[in-house]
Amino acid sequence: MVQLLADRADVDVVAMTRRKLPAEALPPGVECAVADYADPPALRAALKGVDTLVLVSSDGPDARVLLHHRNVVAAVVAERVGHVAALSSVDADSASPFCYAVVNRLTEDLLLASGVPCSFARASLYIEFFRGWLTQARSTGLLRLPAADGRVSLVARDDVARALAALAVGGPTGRHHDITGPESADLAGIASTAAEVWRTPVAYVDIPADTYCAETAATGLDPWWLYAFSSLFASVREQRWDQVRDDCAQLTGRLPRTLRDVLSERA
Ligand SMILES: NC(=O)c1ccc[n+]([C@@H]2O[C@H](COP(=O)([O-])OP(=O)(O)OC[C@H]3O[C@@H](n4cnc5c(N)ncnc54)[C@H](OP(=O)(O)O)[C@@H]3O)[C@@H](O)[C@H]2O)c1
């Protein structure tokens, strides 16, 4: 994201990170501001004189993420930032079973209620995120997940970054934009694409949610992530990630990449 914005001649970029970076770690001309979403005074200092904030959502337990986003909104209002281009998700709905769908919707509502001009990039699931499960399946031959016949419009992470950058440099749109991949597939289709690219058998096996929890808990995964992933697959089963939109191409001027494109790069 920082590189995409730094490549433009018409904007000055400040990269906010949690620890001071040496100048050589950033593109030429990019300043560094140090702040944590948990630290309101540092956020205010980082946002002084900023016209547009690109808000990359926080991560981890949902209550903490929401607190981080509240801190950011308060600092944005206090420092009179002119536009927030915020990352959200296609499933941004307080009625969703997915924990981050609720957080993302509450964050959008907070920003809208604050009166600050906004634009929202609602991303589908990242290919790079989903690849974690595909990589496991590559060695076992089985993609065992509780997704039923849920379909997902997987999107490349850098296509999301390009769309968010385009929103940041445009004027506030006051609405959300659905940043999806160019196609949607069920998990059998996703497994079959991975199998073709990798030339190895990968088959989807739909498993009950409680079996997924028991199998995943046995791997030692942190309980928060077990809950987060279980709630994600509950939202997949409700077909909340199925939609395909052309907002990404409209914002970036290029077609988003397919799952096959991304997997082929590192086959
Ligand atoms: N759609 C999906 O499939 C999907 C999947 C996973 C996550 N997500 C969401 O998308 C976000 C971005 O994902 P990504 O893969 O692009 O993550 P990433 O490369 O790790 O980038 C996260 C950025 O957020 C900053 N950040 C995180 N916690 C922070 C805090 N407490 N205070 C200040 N800055 C903080 C990080 O700053 P530092 O430079 O200090 O590390 C980093 O710049 C995630 O945070 C999560 O909300 C979406």
The ligand as an SDF file (V2000), in Angstrom:
LIG
                    3D

 48 52  0  0  0  0  0  0  0  0999 V2000
  -10.0350  -10.4080    3.6400 N   0  0  0  0  0  0  0  0  0  0  0  0
   -9.2460  -11.3490    4.1840 C   0  0  0  0  0  0  0  0  0  0  0  0
   -9.1790  -12.4950    3.6910 O   0  0  0  0  0  0  0  0  0  0  0  0
   -8.4380  -11.0390    5.3780 C   0  0  0  0  0  0  0  0  0  0  0  0
   -7.6150  -12.0260    5.9050 C   0  0  0  0  0  0  0  0  0  0  0  0
   -6.8280  -11.7100    7.0040 C   0  0  0  0  0  0  0  0  0  0  0  0
   -6.8850  -10.4340    7.5490 C   0  0  0  0  0  0  0  0  0  0  0  0
   -7.7030   -9.4900    7.0010 N   0  0  0  0  0  0  0  0  0  0  0  0
   -7.7810   -8.0980    7.5180 C   0  0  0  0  0  0  0  0  0  0  0  0
   -7.0110   -7.3010    6.6550 O   0  0  0  0  0  0  0  0  0  0  0  0
   -6.0430   -6.5600    7.4310 C   0  0  0  0  0  0  0  0  0  0  0  0
   -4.8030   -6.3810    6.6150 C   0  0  0  0  0  0  0  0  0  0  0  0
   -4.3000   -7.6480    6.3090 O   0  0  0  0  0  0  0  0  0  0  0  0
   -2.8630   -7.7570    5.7160 P   0  0  0  0  0  0  0  0  0  0  0  0
   -2.6400   -9.1890    5.3970 O   0  0  0  0  0  0  0  0  0  0  0  0
   -2.6750   -6.7160    4.6560 O   0  0  0  0  0  0  0  0  0  0  0  0
   -2.0190   -7.3980    7.0200 O   0  0  0  0  0  0  0  0  0  0  0  0
   -0.5420   -6.8570    7.1780 P   0  0  0  0  0  0  0  0  0  0  0  0
    0.2360   -6.9340    5.9200 O   0  0  0  0  0  0  0  0  0  0  0  0
   -0.0370   -7.5700    8.3950 O   0  0  0  0  0  0  0  0  0  0  0  0
   -0.7630   -5.3230    7.4960 O   0  0  0  0  0  0  0  0  0  0  0  0
   -1.3890   -4.9420    8.6620 C   0  0  0  0  0  0  0  0  0  0  0  0
   -1.0250   -3.4730    8.8800 C   0  0  0  0  0  0  0  0  0  0  0  0
   -1.7940   -3.0260    9.9970 O   0  0  0  0  0  0  0  0  0  0  0  0
   -0.8770   -2.4660   10.9460 C   0  0  0  0  0  0  0  0  0  0  0  0
   -1.3330   -2.7580   12.2840 N   0  0  0  0  0  0  0  0  0  0  0  0
   -1.7580   -3.9490   12.7570 C   0  0  0  0  0  0  0  0  0  0  0  0
   -2.0550   -3.8230   14.0730 N   0  0  0  0  0  0  0  0  0  0  0  0
   -1.7920   -2.5390   14.3990 C   0  0  0  0  0  0  0  0  0  0  0  0
   -1.8900   -1.7990   15.6060 C   0  0  0  0  0  0  0  0  0  0  0  0
   -2.2900   -2.3720   16.7490 N   0  0  0  0  0  0  0  0  0  0  0  0
   -1.5550   -0.4960   15.5840 N   0  0  0  0  0  0  0  0  0  0  0  0
   -1.1210    0.0860   14.4410 C   0  0  0  0  0  0  0  0  0  0  0  0
   -1.0120   -0.5600   13.2680 N   0  0  0  0  0  0  0  0  0  0  0  0
   -1.3330   -1.8630   13.2550 C   0  0  0  0  0  0  0  0  0  0  0  0
    0.4580   -3.1160   10.6920 C   0  0  0  0  0  0  0  0  0  0  0  0
    1.4620   -2.2390   11.1590 O   0  0  0  0  0  0  0  0  0  0  0  0
    2.9780   -2.6950   11.4940 P   0  0  0  0  0  0  0  0  0  0  0  0
    3.7650   -2.2120   10.3200 O   0  0  0  0  0  0  0  0  0  0  0  0
    3.3190   -1.9940   12.7530 O   0  0  0  0  0  0  0  0  0  0  0  0
    2.9880   -4.2050   11.6290 O   0  0  0  0  0  0  0  0  0  0  0  0
    0.4480   -3.2720    9.1790 C   0  0  0  0  0  0  0  0  0  0  0  0
    0.8880   -2.0850    8.5550 O   0  0  0  0  0  0  0  0  0  0  0  0
   -5.8570   -7.3760    8.6990 C   0  0  0  0  0  0  0  0  0  0  0  0
   -5.3940   -6.5570    9.7350 O   0  0  0  0  0  0  0  0  0  0  0  0
   -7.2480   -7.9000    8.9200 C   0  0  0  0  0  0  0  0  0  0  0  0
   -8.0290   -6.9050    9.5510 O   0  0  0  0  0  0  0  0  0  0  0  0
   -8.4650   -9.7540    5.9370 C   0  0  0  0  0  0  0  0  0  0  0  0
  1  2  1  0
  2  3  2  0
  2  4  1  0
  4  5  1  0
  4 48  2  0
  5  6  2  0
  6  7  1  0
  7  8  2  0
  8  9  1  0
  8 48  1  0
  9 10  1  0
  9 46  1  0
 10 11  1  0
 11 12  1  0
 11 44  1  0
 12 13  1  0
 13 14  1  0
 14 15  2  0
 14 16  1  0
 14 17  1  0
 17 18  1  0
 18 19  2  0
 18 20  1  0
 18 21  1  0
 21 22  1  0
 22 23  1  0
 23 24  1  0
 23 42  1  0
 24 25  1  0
 25 26  1  0
 25 36  1  0
 26 27  1  0
 26 35  1  0
 27 28  2  0
 28 29  1  0
 29 30  1  0
 29 35  2  0
 30 31  1  0
 30 32  2  0
 32 33  1  0
 33 34  2  0
 34 35  1  0
 36 37  1  0
 36 42  1  0
 37 38  1  0
 38 39  2  0
 38 40  1  0
 38 41  1  0
 42 43  1  0
 44 45  1  0
 44 46  1  0
 46 47  1  0
M  CHG  2   8   1  16  -1
M  END
$$$$
